[in-house]
Every structure is written in C-alpha cells, then in structure tokens.
Amino acid sequence: MTTTLIDGFNLSAEHVVAIARDPSIKVGLADSARAALEESRDYIEATWMHDEAPMMYSFNTGVGLLKDTRIKVEHIELFQTQMIMAHAAGMGEPFSEEVSRATMLLRANAFASNYSAPRVEVLDRLLAFLNAGIHPVMPQKGSVGASGDLAPLAYLAAAITGFDKAEVIYQGRRMSAPEAIASAGITPVKFDLKAKDASALINGCTVSLAVAALAAKDARDLLADACLSLGLTLEALRAEMSGFDDRIHKARPHPGQIKTAAIIRNLLKGSTRTSHEARAVQFPEELRRTDIPYTPRIQDVYSLRCAPQVYGPVFDALDYVDTIIGNEINSATDNPLIFGKEGGGFEIISGGNFHGQYLAQAMDLLAMAVTDLGSICERRIARLIDPTLSWGLPRNLMTGIRGVNTGYPVVQCSMSALVMENRTLCMPGSVDSIPAKGNSEDHISNSTWCARKAATVVANTQYIVGVEMLMAAQGLTMTEALLPGFVLGQGTQAAYEEIRRQIPACLDGDRWFHDDIATARSFVTTGSVRAAVERKIGSFA
C-alpha cells in the first residue's frame, strides 16, 4: 500500500491527480508538520483563549461586516457550527468524487504548512475521510472564488463534522455523513470544532484548485493525443510534410511550436504515405486532371500546415497553467494566517490569499487554448469526409450501398456542435465581478466557474480528438488497397493498430452508435492509443 506524506510545501500536481483518482493511495501527515501544528496550537490555547485577547478576524470575531463584533470564548464552539450552516448555500449537481478527494487533500496540505492554525485533529479528520473513501457531497454552484470557495467548502466542513444533514458518497452510495462515518469506523461520529477550525475549513479557493489541477492534467494528455490525431490525419490525407521542417520553426523559436513539429516528425518517421509518390496515386473520387503529369502539392491548407503554430501556444499556455497550479497547491490561502515571531510566540495577520484570481485567469486561458485546439481538429474532421478537400477519400468515409448508407457527416456535425459550445464557454469569467456581502467583498475572481467551464471544454474536446483519430483511421482503412507498399510512420502505425484493435467493426462498417463515439473518447481519457505508441517509440510529448 502506497502512502504519501504531506507537509504543506512539497505536494506536486501529479500527486494530487494520482490521489484523487486512485483511492488505494493513502495520505499521512509528516511528523515535522505535525509538530509545528501542535506548537502553534498550544500557543493559541495558552495565550488567546480568553475574552481580553486581541481581536482576531474569524478567531474571536464575526466575519464579513461583523468583523468588529467580538465572539466570547463561551460562544466560540457554537460560532463554528453557525458559520458552517450560514455558508452552506450552494446549489446544483455535486462535484465528482475525484474533485471531492482532491479538495480534501489540498485543504489538508494547506493546513500542514502551519499558516492556517486549525487544530491538528481537523487535518487528521480530513485525511481519515480521504483514506476511508468518504467523499463529501459539494454542490457545484454558489462560489464566487473570493474569501475562498465558501459555499462548497462549507458542505465539506459539515460532512467531516458529522452534521445530520450533510451527505457523502461512500462505497458507491449517497448517504448521510454520520452513517458513512459510523460504517467506516471513524470516531467520533460527531466531531466538535473549536476556535479557527471552521473558518480554516471554508476559506481558500481549494475547490477551484481541485477542478483546475484535474482539468490541467487532462488537457496535457489531450494535447498529446491531439498530436496523434493530427499525425493520423496527415497520413490519411497524404500530407505535404515540409511545414514541419525544423528549420522553419527555429526561425520562429517559440518552444511549443518547435516541440509540436518535432513530435510530428517523430511520429511520422519512416512514413511513405506522406510522400510525393503516394500523392501521385489518384484515388477514384479525387478530382484531378489526367491529361498532364501530376505536379507537387507544394503546401497544404492551414489546418495541416499550421498545426505547429496552433498547437504550440497550447503547449506554452499549459506550461503557464501548470506553474500557477503548482504554486497554489503549496500555498496557504485562508484568512487570517498565523506566523511565528522572532524571539518566540505567534501573531495573526489578516490578508487576501483566499482570492482566486490567479486560478481564474489561468482557467480562462486553458479554456481558450483547448477550444482552439478542438477547433482545428474539427476542421480536419470536416476535411476527412469531403473528397474535394481530402484529395479523394470516399465521400463521408462511406462504405456499402451508396445512398442507402450515409457515412459520417452527422458525426462531424456533432463535433462542430461541441466546438460552438466551447467557444461560448470561452467568454472569460475572470473579468466578471459582482460585489457581495454588503460590499465587503467588492471584487471577486469567479475562479470556481472559470475552472468548471475549462473542465467542460476539456471534456468536449476529448470527444473531438478521439473522433478525429477514429475517422482518420477509417480513411486509412478504406484506402489501404489503393496504396500497396506505402507505409505509415513508426508512431502513427502503432496508433492505427491500437484503434483497429479496439473498434474493428466500426472501421469496416458504416454506422456509429453512441458507444463507438464514447470509445473514441476513451482513446483520450484512458490514454490507450498513446500508451501503444509509447510502447513502440517511447515518450513523444
């Protein structure tokens, strides 16, 4: 059994995604972090738990515009309960279990840095839920991404506290939190919160971060698979490869552009289908004069030739997004924060690390970059079904009785619907702000919505890229007999063989059902085609 220890400073995005998606990975608290948390909390209990202590926001004061109202020590525990109930105002469908897992992990890691000052028992409770597979049900809508993801995190806090109305997913069933806690053998079922515990739990844009970390990983995998779908389409269309010459890209030295061209050259290494000799073979539906010798194609259309210039910005954008997410994962993002003083002791300082603007802008960028990736892929899908644009591939990639069988134009139409949906989702949410709470929160980030819509764009584009793979493979299958002796590149051959293995009937038939399109998407979500290529040529992306 694998155990990952967290200390607040060294958790990677790779760890977050792995733990979110693999419940067998257990998480523990590093001894150094535990000792630091106990030291700061001992100071709090010994120094500030009286009614003459300095006013400290959300520790012994109300929140929002009630920041100047002192909470007496005798009311602090009730204050924790009331704070959670007041903020549990979310709505909509719940986040997925993997988002719930990532959120618990990220909140625990933020606490481990010893800037947030909850009791160590709160952190242990989060990890107990995570390790037991108890996933708080958190509504997706209601957070504006400032003062943290207050609404969804309040539901998480209610669940770990054991509120009767709190719900969780446990062993595949939705049930009350107390029922799941008892079934998992976690004690106590009802968990009392003390000073600062509730505000620490609900502060910080941790739900936004959880969604963002998962979406960024999926986008990175998607981009690698979009390189495969591009490579297969280049083979199916017998493309002109001069546009991928390394000298062109060194003349405009953007890292992502150079990387894309190098990936495609590697995938198509050894290909003779993308040669002048292959292009000289006239397909039955190819419109071409036969009274003169075939002349070189010279250059292809933009969706082929300019792929490095379109994919490159996506690579570079993901590098930026990954930097933001990496920093956020090991950041303290609630308010106020506690710091050690020279000579001993601690002080509490109010600030604004809960504001999610970094995540909001990064997710808007991710949505825009992936939308354009899907757009260029869809244009190649449209090209694959039109013989006037595909240099003679069968119309609609149609087999069987012409007219009786229609081919795949509606599949392309469905992909265009996803492109249009993505474009609408690209409207930036990070520039939108509505003041709230009596204008005490007069500028918000909208980070949760930005992350949610970016994740939707990634999910939509997984369909587009998977379908391009499948339709390019269809084109290769249908023209194989027309190009005897011509071979695919080392990487595209491996990809083609894997697609043929997974959906042999689809490539030989003339109908797609929902399951076939879902399988096409699974090429991306499971990485099966990518893995087959990597087994043959090694890592390529």
Secondary structure as UniProt FT lines:
FT   STRAND          3..6
FT   HELIX           13..21
FT   TURN            23..24
FT   STRAND          26..29
FT   HELIX           31..47
FT   TURN            51..52
FT   TURN            57..60
FT   HELIX           64..66
FT   TURN            67..68
FT   HELIX           73..75
FT   HELIX           76..87
FT   STRAND          91..94
FT   HELIX           97..112
FT   TURN            113..114
FT   HELIX           120..132
FT   STRAND          134..136
FT   STRAND          139..141
FT   HELIX           150..161
FT   TURN            164..165
FT   STRAND          167..170
FT   TURN            171..172
FT   STRAND          173..176
FT   HELIX           177..184
FT   TURN            195..196
FT   HELIX           197..202
FT   HELIX           206..236
FT   TURN            237..238
FT   HELIX           242..244
FT   HELIX           246..250
FT   HELIX           255..267
FT   TURN            268..270
FT   TURN            273..274
FT   HELIX           276..280
FT   TURN            284..285
FT   HELIX           302..305
FT   HELIX           307..329
FT   STRAND          337..340
FT   TURN            342..343
FT   STRAND          346..349
FT   TURN            353..354
FT   HELIX           357..384
FT   TURN            387..391
FT   HELIX           395..397
FT   TURN            403..404
FT   HELIX           409..425
FT   TURN            430..431
FT   TURN            437..440
FT   HELIX           447..479
FT   HELIX           480..482
FT   TURN            484..485
FT   HELIX           490..502
FT   HELIX           504..508
FT   HELIX           514..525
FT   HELIX           528..537
//
